[in-house]
Amino acid sequence: MTTTDYSVSGMTCAHCVSSVTEEVGALDGVTDITVDLVVGAPSTVTVQSAEPLDIDQVRAAIDEAGYTLDAPRS
């Protein structure tokens, strides 16, 4: 099991959380997602997965949801 924190910009509400959770949750191997929403600053998206995820796939999923992946935090 791998847990990675990602910094995501542009999220402002529960709909944002839902969109990111849906897109990232569709990636192969993802088992759980939690979001610490911070309005006006980057939010933390914590992803648990069976194996480390490809950063480009995570970035594409977050882009698809309409937000910006700043960087992985761990």
Backbone torsions as a table, in degrees:
resi	resn	phi	psi	omega
1	MET	NA	135.6	179.1
2	THR	-122.3	136.3	174.9
3	THR	-120.6	127.0	-179.8
4	THR	-131.8	135.3	175.0
5	ASP	-98.5	131.6	177.7
6	TYR	-118.0	142.6	175.5
7	SER	-95.2	122.4	-175.6
8	VAL	-125.1	127.4	179.4
9	SER	-98.9	150.5	172.9
10	GLY	100.1	-4.4	-178.9
11	MET	-83.6	133.6	-176.4
12	THR	-133.0	-8.6	-173.3
13	CYS	-156.5	178.5	-179.9
14	ALA	-62.7	-32.9	177.2
15	HIS	-63.5	-38.7	176.8
16	CYS	-59.9	-46.5	179.5
17	VAL	-59.5	-45.0	-179.9
18	SER	-61.8	-43.5	-179.0
19	SER	-63.5	-46.2	-180.0
20	VAL	-66.1	-43.2	-179.9
21	THR	-60.2	-41.7	-179.7
22	GLU	-65.3	-48.0	-176.3
23	GLU	-68.8	-46.7	-179.2
24	VAL	-69.9	-36.5	178.9
25	GLY	-63.4	-20.6	179.1
26	ALA	-79.5	-10.5	179.3
27	LEU	-70.8	142.6	179.7
28	ASP	-59.3	131.7	174.4
29	GLY	93.4	-10.8	-179.2
30	VAL	-73.0	129.3	-178.5
31	THR	-112.0	-23.7	-179.9
32	ASP	-161.2	148.4	177.8
33	ILE	-138.3	134.5	170.1
34	THR	-128.8	146.3	-178.3
35	VAL	-125.6	127.6	171.6
36	ASP	-100.3	95.5	-176.5
37	LEU	-74.3	125.4	176.1
38	VAL	-125.9	104.4	-178.9
39	VAL	-70.9	129.3	178.8
40	GLY	88.9	1.4	178.4
41	ALA	-150.9	166.6	178.0
42	PRO	-60.1	138.3	176.1
43	SER	-93.5	157.1	177.8
44	THR	-103.4	125.0	176.3
45	VAL	-110.4	114.8	-179.4
46	THR	-100.6	123.5	-175.3
47	VAL	-119.6	126.1	171.9
48	GLN	-102.4	136.0	-178.9
49	SER	-146.4	159.8	-179.7
50	ALA	-63.1	-35.1	-179.9
51	GLU	-140.8	163.5	176.1
52	PRO	-56.5	139.5	-179.5
53	LEU	-89.3	151.1	175.2
54	ASP	-72.1	123.9	-176.1
55	ILE	-59.0	-34.3	179.2
56	ASP	-67.0	-35.6	177.2
57	GLN	-69.4	-39.7	177.6
58	VAL	-64.2	-46.4	179.1
59	ARG	-58.8	-43.6	-179.9
60	ALA	-63.8	-40.0	179.5
61	ALA	-65.6	-42.6	-179.8
62	ILE	-69.5	-38.8	174.7
63	ASP	-60.4	-42.6	-180.0
64	GLU	-61.3	-34.6	178.2
65	ALA	-74.4	-16.4	176.6
66	GLY	103.5	18.4	-176.3
67	TYR	-127.6	179.3	-174.3
68	THR	-120.4	125.2	173.7
69	LEU	-79.8	118.0	178.9
70	ASP	-80.1	-55.5	-178.8
71	ALA	-175.6	153.9	170.4
72	PRO	-70.2	145.3	-178.6
73	ARG	-97.5	-11.7	178.6
74	SER	-148.2	NA	NA
